[in-house]
Amino acid sequence: MGNRTTTTERALPRFEEAEGLGPRDSQFVSDLVAVLEKHGNLDRFGLVLLHDHFPVGDGEVLVETHDLAARTLNVQVEKAGTTKHTKPSQWRFVRTTTSAGGKGVESHAYQVILQCSPVSGCPGSVGS
């Protein structure tokens, strides 16, 4: 039998129910900052509060554009296979289990949850 990988993706809470960072998270933040510094990524990655405002189905992705003059960001749902927004900007970690020889090996992977394209006005793109 070959290897089989399954992804365990938990439902996200609604924004109103999602709990932001607080005093009890200070050790977590310190540990995360230490890992980011260790790998030279402190100025490359940060945190986002994972939450749902509305469902995003299989085969769909959130895409981000901006209007520099109006100083606004816009996020909308597009079909993942046809969007021209191709640069991931936010990821979600997911637990995966690979079955090899009857043994389950648990690991973590990531899933893109937001993407954009330098052509369409991603923050930091040419002309921004």
C-alpha positions as CSV (number, residue, x, y, z in Angstrom):
1,M,0.0,0.0,0.0
2,G,1.2,3.5,-0.8
3,N,1.3,6.5,1.5
4,R,-2.0,8.3,2.1
5,T,-2.1,11.9,3.5
6,T,-5.2,13.4,5.0
7,T,-5.5,17.0,6.2
8,T,-7.4,17.9,9.3
9,E,-8.8,21.4,9.0
10,R,-10.8,22.7,11.9
11,A,-13.7,25.1,11.3
12,L,-12.7,28.7,12.1
13,P,-14.7,30.8,14.6
14,R,-16.8,33.7,13.5
15,F,-14.9,37.0,13.9
16,E,-17.1,38.0,16.8
17,E,-16.2,34.8,18.6
18,A,-12.5,34.7,17.8
19,E,-10.2,35.4,20.8
20,G,-7.3,37.8,20.1
21,L,-4.0,37.9,21.8
22,G,-4.0,38.7,25.5
23,P,-1.8,38.6,28.6
24,R,-2.0,34.8,28.9
25,D,-0.3,34.6,25.5
26,S,2.9,36.4,26.5
27,Q,5.0,33.2,26.6
28,F,3.6,32.0,23.3
29,V,4.5,35.3,21.7
30,S,8.0,35.3,23.2
31,D,8.6,31.7,21.9
32,L,7.3,32.6,18.4
33,V,9.5,35.7,18.2
34,A,12.5,33.6,19.2
35,V,11.8,31.1,16.4
36,L,11.3,33.9,13.9
37,E,14.5,35.6,14.9
38,K,16.4,32.2,14.9
39,H,15.4,31.7,11.2
40,G,15.8,35.4,10.2
41,N,12.1,35.9,9.6
42,L,11.1,38.4,12.3
43,D,10.6,41.1,9.6
44,R,9.0,38.7,7.2
45,F,6.1,37.0,9.0
46,G,3.7,38.0,11.7
47,L,0.4,36.8,13.1
48,V,-3.2,37.1,12.0
49,L,-6.4,36.2,13.9
50,L,-7.9,33.2,12.0
51,H,-11.6,33.7,11.7
52,D,-14.5,33.4,9.2
53,H,-16.8,36.2,8.1
54,F,-18.5,34.0,5.4
55,P,-17.8,30.5,3.9
56,V,-15.1,30.0,1.4
57,G,-15.7,26.8,-0.5
58,D,-13.4,24.2,-2.0
59,G,-11.8,25.6,-5.1
60,E,-12.2,29.2,-3.9
61,V,-9.6,31.5,-2.4
62,L,-9.7,35.0,-0.9
63,V,-7.8,37.6,-2.9
64,E,-6.6,41.0,-1.9
65,T,-6.3,44.2,-3.9
66,H,-5.8,47.8,-2.8
67,D,-6.5,51.3,-3.9
68,L,-3.4,53.3,-3.1
69,A,-5.1,56.7,-3.6
70,A,-8.0,55.8,-1.4
71,R,-5.8,53.9,1.1
72,T,-8.1,50.9,1.1
73,L,-7.7,47.2,1.0
74,N,-10.3,45.0,-0.6
75,V,-10.7,41.2,-0.2
76,Q,-13.1,39.1,-2.3
77,V,-13.6,35.4,-3.1
78,E,-12.5,34.1,-6.5
79,K,-12.2,30.7,-8.1
80,A,-8.7,29.4,-7.2
81,G,-8.2,27.9,-10.7
82,T,-8.9,31.0,-12.6
83,T,-7.7,33.9,-10.4
84,K,-4.9,36.0,-11.7
85,H,-3.9,36.7,-8.0
86,T,-1.0,34.3,-7.6
87,K,1.1,35.5,-4.7
88,P,0.2,34.0,-1.4
89,S,0.2,36.5,1.5
90,Q,-1.5,34.6,4.4
91,W,-1.3,31.0,5.3
92,R,-3.0,28.7,7.8
93,F,-1.2,25.8,9.5
94,V,-3.1,22.5,9.3
95,R,-2.4,19.1,10.9
96,T,-1.8,16.3,8.4
97,T,-1.6,12.5,9.0
98,T,0.3,10.3,6.6
99,S,-0.4,6.6,6.7
100,A,2.6,4.6,5.7
101,G,2.7,0.8,6.3
102,G,-0.2,1.0,8.7
103,K,1.4,3.6,10.9
104,G,0.1,7.2,11.1
105,V,2.7,9.9,11.1
106,E,1.4,13.3,12.1
107,S,3.0,16.5,10.8
108,H,2.0,20.0,10.0
109,A,1.6,21.7,6.7
110,Y,0.1,25.0,5.5
111,Q,-2.8,26.1,3.4
112,V,-2.9,29.4,1.5
113,I,-5.8,31.5,2.8
114,L,-5.2,34.8,1.1
115,Q,-3.4,35.7,-2.1
116,C,-2.8,38.6,-4.4
117,S,-0.7,39.6,-7.4
118,P,1.8,42.4,-7.8
119,V,0.1,43.3,-11.0
120,S,-3.3,43.8,-9.3
121,G,-2.0,46.0,-6.5
122,C,-0.7,43.8,-3.7
123,P,0.9,45.9,-1.0
124,G,4.5,46.4,-1.9
125,S,4.0,45.9,-5.6
126,V,5.6,48.0,-8.3
127,G,3.7,51.3,-8.5
128,S,2.3,50.9,-4.9
